[in-house]
Amino acid sequence: MFSNASGTVQFIEIVESCGTPGEIALIGHSVKANANSVPLTSNLPAGTSANKHILFGTANLPSFGGPTPDYIIPANFISLTGVTVEYTGNHVCPIASGAIPTNGTNSLNRNPGCNAATCPATVAVNSPTNLAGATGTVNAPACVDVDGDGYGTPGDASCPNGAAMLFAGAKVAQFAALPQGQVEAPERVAAMVNAMKECGFGNCTNHYECQAACPKGIDVKFIARLNREFHKALFKAKAGAFTPVGE
């Protein structure tokens, strides 16, 4: 079981650990974390279940080094303030608040055959494996206490690029929508992108951490709007319509 500090990168991995080939009937079962639930929608081929892994993870898991999940879970599927993970109703694992490591590297691993009531577990560098046997190591960078109200709270994005494109994109879209803002739109977007570059902000690589942490709920679609406006400005600059700042 793995989560970063903001809960935006998570996975649960289950494994058949007894070498039994006949554990193939999965339809009708689910993996639950408190009130959250993901149903299993297909059975395994006959005689293939021995030592197989099934990976439940957030859609962005491959962006952080993990394999493609077999089933997608939403961000914060696993509560970091105490969670009971359940599979088929027979395998129940209570996890105390703070027990799941959130350093972006380690996972909480339940020992095969452990007592479900006490659920002894170990902490180690994560190594999720999916049903196809693909594996990896997730590296979800730690958050920074951006807003001063505690580590890993809303407002503390863990973007590995330190990008500012969500905010810049929202402002570009706002001004571009105003009649009086359209006149200077090319110069403005070129200047804002240049300012981000000079200040050392990275480019967006679609981790969506900014959207998850944004207290105003700004959508990442505004980053796409920023890119469109910037490319329009580049064409106009090449046509001689204006001279970008710094050139």
N, C-alpha and C positions, 0 to 999 in steps of 0.2 A: 504494500500500500504506500502511495507516494502523494505528496502535495507540496507545492511551494507555499510561501508565506501568505500570498494573496488568494490562494485557492483556485487560481486560474489555470494551473497546470497540475493535473491529477491523474492517477491511474490506480485501478485495483486489478490484481492478477490472481487468478485461481489456477490450480494445477492438480491433476490426478497424480497422486504421489505414491500409490501402492502398486503400480504396474498392471492395473486391471484393464483388459482390452474391451470389456463390455459396457463401460459407462458412457453409452452413446446417446441415451434418450434425454435431450436437453430441453426440448419444447415443453412449455408449461412451467418451467422453472425460471427463476430470476435472481439477480444479485441486488440486495437492498442495502442502503446506508441510511439508517433512521427511516424517515418517511419517503426518501427517494428510492426509486426502483427502476431497473432496466431488465426487460424480459429477454430471455434467450429464444431466438426465433428459428433455429434450425438444429437438427440432430447431426451427430458425427457419423461418418460412414462406419459400417459394421466392423468391429474388431480393431478400431484405431484410437481408442481413448487412452491407452497406456502412456502415462507421463506427459500428456498433452497439457498445454497452457491455453487459457483464454484470457484475453487482455481487454479490460474496460478502461477507456482513457478519454481525456478531452481531445477535441479534434486537432488542437495545435501540438500534440505530443511529438510528431515527427519533426517539427520545427526546432525542438529542443534536444534532438538526438535520439528519441525513442522510436520504436517500430510503429507501424500503422495499427491502431487499435482494432480489435474485432468488433467491438461495440463502442459507440460514442456516448460519453456521459457529459452533462453540462458542467460548467465551472461551479465550484463549491458543492459538488455532489457529496463530497466527504466533508463532514463538519470537523473543524479543528478544535472545537470546544467539547468534544465527547461524541462518540459515534458507535453504534452497534452495526456491524456488517454481517449480513446474513445471506446464505446460499442454500436454497431448497428447503429452508426451515429446519434442517438437521445440523447445519454448520453455522453456529452463531459465535461471533467474536466481538465482545465489548472492548472498546478502546477508550481509555481515559483522556480527558482534556489535556493537551500538551504532550501526549505520548508520540504522536506522529511527528517525525523530524521535519522541519520546514527550512532547512538550509539550502534547498535547491539541488542537493546531491544524494542524500541518504534516504532510504525507504525503511518502513517498518515491516518486518518479515515474520509471519507466524510459522513456528516450527511444525513440520508435518506430524500429525497425530497428537498435537498438544491438547490438553484438557480445555474444552470450549468455555468452561466457566472462568478459568483464570487466564487462559490464552497467553502463555509465555511467548515472548517474541524477541527478536534480535534486531539491531539497527546496523545496516551496512549500506555501502554504495549501491544504488539501485541498478537493476539489470533486467528490465521488463522483457518478456518474450510473448509473442502472439501465437495464434493457432498454427500458422504456417512455419513457425520455428525461427522467425526473424527476431533479432534481439538488438539491444542498444543500451546506452546509458544516458539518462535524461540529465541535462544541466540547465536548470531554470534559475537564472541569476537572482540573487537576493534583492529585495526591495530597498529603497532608500526612504527614510522618513521625510518625505517632501514637505508635508503640511504641518509637521511638528506635533501631531497628536498620537504618536505611537507607531512602531514598526509594523508594516503590513496592513495598515488600515486603508479604507477607501481614500483615494488621492495619492497613494504611494505605488505608482506603476513600477513594474520590473522589466521595462523594455531593455533588452540587451544593447540596443543602439543609442540609448539616451536621446531618442528622437523627439522633436518638438512639432512634428508635422500635423498632429491632430488639432492643436490650438491654432497653428498658422493656417491650416486649411479652413477652419471654422471662420476665422477673420477674413480670409480671402473671399469665401463664399458670401459672407455678410456684406462686404463692401461692393462686391461685384453685382449683387442683387439691387443695389441702389442706383437710380439713374445718374446721380452726380458722381458716383464712384466708378462708373464704367469708363469714363474718359481717361482716367489714370490707371486703369486695371492692369495693362501690361507692365508699366513701370513699377507698380506696387508689388505685384507678385514676384517679379524678378528681384526687386530689392529685398523682399522678405526671405526668399530662398537664399540669396547671397548672404544675408545677415545670419541665418541659421548655420550656413557653412563656416562663416568667419568665427562664430561663437563655439564651434566644435560639436554641434548637434549632429547625430548620425542620421542616415536615411532610413525610411520605413522598410521593414522586411516582413510585414504582415504577421506579427506575433499577437496583435490585438490587446496587448497589456494596457495601452493607453485608454482604450474604450472601456475596458473592465474597471479601471480605477477612476475614470473621470467622474467627478461629483455632479457634473451637469448632464451626464448621459450623452455626450457628443458621439455621434456615430462615425465609424471609420470611413464611411462613404465620402466624408469631407476631405480626406486625404486624396481620394481619387479626383475630387473636384480641384484640389490644389495642383495635382499633376497635370490635369487637362488645361487649366489656366496658364500654368508655367510653359507648357509646350506651345500653346497659342502665342504666348509672349515671345518665345524663341523664334517662331516663324516671322513675327512682326519685326523683331530686331534684325533678322537676316534681310528682311525686305527694306530695311532702312527707316522704319516708322519711328524708332526711338533708339537711344543708346543706353544699354543697361548700366547700372551703377557699377563703378570699378573698372569699366572698360574705356 
